């Protein structure tokens, strides 16, 4: 099993800059996310923004993935492929997931967007998902175990009547796209590796309205949907373990 990479100050600085750009990409695209636009249009805007800022999109060509970001609409849990045929309509909810490579360093983040007037249930799902990520982030500190992130997330989500996707998880990130550790969003208390200063990883809970299972599209081999076609939501940040707690590297809005 690969070891968790403890980043050097130089690496942390590079990861911080890439993460900031990833976060800024999600803020940049906000004004373009509206009824009647295609997800491919958003993909092109995001790619242009990333390249204009001296970086490249990490997803483009990654294991054959064809686009510069993932855009997952309604029942799509993750890895939705942008398309000219996917047109946003009133009531839709969507996740946009961006990973940047800036000077060789990776930053990874995603957030939810809404189109027009969404249902009360969709709004509640989004709010619960965002808060579950926050609860996971609050567990980040030196000496704590990674399982406590998933324990905090799953306990809260279940109390709200939703389910945690267990087939996809957070991951180490920074000098590679996907590193150790695996960060589960449903886990037993006081399990897993111990956090140390200099570790960087994502917390990215995917929360379903109905059952937790997913099914991958047999045609494109990427798009993961809920098994019952009910809604799914996700938020994601790249986190650094500091000497005293955490730093949310992809937070560009000052939420933390």
C-alpha positions in Angstrom: 0.0 0.0 0.0 1.3 3.4 -0.9 2.1 5.9 1.9 0.3 9.1 2.4 2.5 11.9 1.0 3.5 14.6 3.5 4.0 17.7 1.4 6.9 20.0 1.8 6.3 23.8 2.2 7.2 24.3 -1.4 4.7 21.7 -2.5 2.0 23.1 -0.2 2.5 26.5 -1.8 2.1 25.1 -5.3 -1.0 23.1 -4.3 -2.5 26.2 -2.6 -2.1 28.2 -5.8 -3.7 25.5 -8.0 -6.5 25.0 -5.5 -7.2 28.7 -5.5 -7.5 28.7 -9.2 -9.9 25.7 -9.1 -12.1 27.5 -6.7 -12.0 30.7 -8.8 -13.0 28.6 -11.8 -16.3 27.6 -10.0 -17.0 31.2 -9.1 -16.2 32.4 -12.7 -18.7 29.9 -14.2 -21.6 30.9 -12.0 -22.9 33.7 -14.2 -23.1 31.3 -17.2 -25.0 28.6 -15.4 -28.6 29.4 -16.5 -31.6 27.9 -18.2 -31.2 27.1 -21.9 -27.4 26.6 -21.9 -25.7 23.3 -22.6 -23.3 21.6 -20.3 -20.8 21.6 -23.2 -20.9 25.4 -23.3 -20.0 25.5 -19.6 -17.2 23.0 -20.2 -15.7 25.2 -22.9 -15.9 28.3 -20.7 -14.2 26.5 -17.8 -11.4 25.1 -20.0 -10.8 28.6 -21.5 -10.6 30.2 -18.1 -8.2 27.5 -16.7 -5.9 27.9 -19.7 -6.0 31.7 -19.6 -4.7 31.4 -16.0 -1.7 29.3 -17.0 -3.1 25.9 -16.0 -4.6 22.9 -17.7 -7.7 20.9 -16.8 -6.7 17.6 -15.1 -9.7 15.6 -16.2 -9.1 16.1 -20.0 -7.8 12.8 -21.2 -7.5 11.3 -17.7 -8.0 7.6 -18.2 -9.8 8.5 -21.5 -12.2 11.1 -20.0 -13.1 13.4 -22.9 -13.9 16.8 -21.2 -12.3 19.5 -19.1 -14.7 19.2 -16.1 -17.4 16.9 -14.8 -21.0 18.3 -14.9 -23.5 16.0 -13.1 -27.2 17.0 -13.5 -30.1 15.8 -11.2 -29.8 12.0 -10.7 -26.2 11.9 -12.0 -24.0 11.3 -8.9 -20.7 12.1 -10.5 -18.5 12.0 -13.7 -21.3 13.5 -15.9 -19.8 14.2 -19.3 -20.6 17.7 -20.7 -22.6 17.5 -23.9 -24.3 19.8 -26.4 -27.4 17.7 -26.0 -27.7 18.3 -22.2 -29.6 21.6 -21.9 -30.2 23.1 -18.5 -33.9 23.6 -17.6 -35.9 25.2 -14.8 -35.8 23.0 -11.7 -32.5 21.3 -12.4 -29.7 20.9 -9.9 -26.2 20.3 -11.0 -22.7 19.7 -9.7 -19.6 21.1 -11.5 -16.3 19.4 -10.6 -13.1 21.1 -11.6 -9.5 19.9 -11.1 -6.6 22.2 -12.2 -3.0 21.5 -12.8 -0.9 24.6 -12.2 2.8 24.3 -12.5 2.5 20.6 -11.9 0.3 20.8 -8.8 -3.4 19.8 -8.5 -6.4 21.5 -6.9 -9.8 19.7 -6.8 -13.2 21.2 -5.9 -16.9 21.0 -6.8 -20.1 22.7 -5.9 -23.8 22.7 -6.6 -25.8 25.1 -8.8 -29.5 25.5 -9.3 -31.6 26.5 -12.3 -34.6 28.7 -11.7 -37.0 27.4 -9.0 -36.1 24.1 -7.6 -38.2 21.8 -5.4 -38.0 22.1 -1.5 -36.7 18.5 -1.4 -33.9 19.4 -3.8 -33.0 22.5 -1.8 -32.9 20.4 1.4 -30.7 17.8 -0.2 -28.2 20.5 -1.3 -28.2 22.1 2.2 -27.7 18.8 3.9 -24.9 17.8 1.5 -23.1 21.1 2.0 -23.4 20.8 5.8 -22.2 17.2 5.8 -19.0 18.3 4.0 -18.5 21.0 6.6 -18.9 18.4 9.4 -16.3 16.3 7.7 -13.9 19.2 7.4 -14.3 20.0 11.1 -12.8 16.6 11.9 -9.5 17.5 10.2 -6.7 18.0 12.7 -3.4 16.3 13.5 -3.8 13.0 15.4 -7.4 12.4 14.3 -8.3 9.4 12.3 -9.7 9.5 8.7 -12.6 7.3 9.6 -14.0 10.1 11.8 -14.6 12.2 8.7 -17.0 9.5 7.3 -18.5 8.8 10.7 -19.5 12.5 11.2 -20.9 12.8 7.6 -22.9 9.6 7.6 -24.4 10.1 11.1 -25.7 13.5 10.1 -26.9 12.5 6.6 -28.8 9.5 7.9 -30.5 11.6 10.6 -31.9 13.8 7.8 -33.3 10.8 5.9 -30.8 10.8 3.0 -28.1 8.3 2.1 -24.3 8.5 1.6 -22.8 7.1 -1.6 -20.2 4.6 -0.6 -18.9 3.6 -4.1 -17.0 6.9 -4.5 -14.8 8.7 -2.0 -12.4 11.5 -1.3 -8.7 11.1 -1.9 -5.3 12.4 -1.5 -4.4 15.1 -4.0 -1.7 17.7 -4.7 1.3 16.2 -6.4 -0.8 13.7 -8.2 -4.5 13.7 -9.2 -5.4 10.7 -6.9 -3.1 9.8 -4.0 -3.5 8.0 -0.7 -5.5 8.1 1.5 -8.9 7.0 0.5 -11.3 9.3 2.3 -14.6 7.4 2.9 -17.8 9.4 3.6 -19.3 6.6 5.5 -17.0 5.0 8.1 -16.7 3.6 11.6 -15.5 5.9 14.3 -11.8 5.9 15.2 -10.7 3.9 12.2 -8.2 4.6 9.4 -4.8 6.3 9.2 -3.9 9.2 11.5 -3.8 12.7 10.1 -0.5 14.6 10.1 0.4 18.1 9.2 1.3 18.4 5.5 -1.3 16.0 4.2 -3.6 17.2 1.5 -6.8 15.5 0.4 -10.4 16.0 -0.7 -13.6 15.7 1.2 -16.4 15.3 -1.3 -19.6 13.7 0.0 -22.1 12.5 -2.6 -25.5 12.4 -1.0 -28.6 10.7 -2.5 -32.3 11.5 -2.0 -33.0 7.8 -2.1 -30.9 4.7 -2.1 -27.1 5.0 -1.9 -26.2 2.8 -4.9 -25.1 4.0 -8.3 -25.0 2.5 -11.8 -22.4 3.5 -14.5 -23.6 4.2 -18.0 -22.7 1.3 -20.2 -22.3 3.5 -23.3 -19.9 6.2 -22.0 -18.5 4.1 -19.1 -18.3 7.3 -16.9 -21.6 8.7 -16.0 -22.7 7.4 -12.6 -26.4 7.7 -11.8 -28.5 6.9 -8.7 -30.0 3.4 -9.0 -33.5 4.7 -8.4 -33.2 7.9 -10.6 -33.7 10.1 -7.5 -31.6 13.2 -7.0 -28.0 13.4 -5.9 -25.8 16.3 -4.7 -22.2 16.8 -3.9 -19.7 19.4 -2.6 -15.9 19.1 -2.5 -13.0 20.9 -1.2 -9.2 20.3 -1.1 -8.0 20.3 2.6 -4.6 20.8 4.1 -3.8 19.4 7.6 -2.0 22.2 9.5 -0.2 22.1 12.8 -3.3 23.2 14.6 -6.2 22.0 12.4 -7.0 22.5 8.8 -6.9 25.0 5.8 -9.5 24.7 3.1 -7.3 25.4 0.1 -10.1 25.6 -2.5 -12.1 28.1 -0.4 -12.1 31.4 -2.3 -15.2 32.9 -0.7 -13.9 33.1 2.9 -16.4 30.5 4.2 -13.8 29.0 6.5 
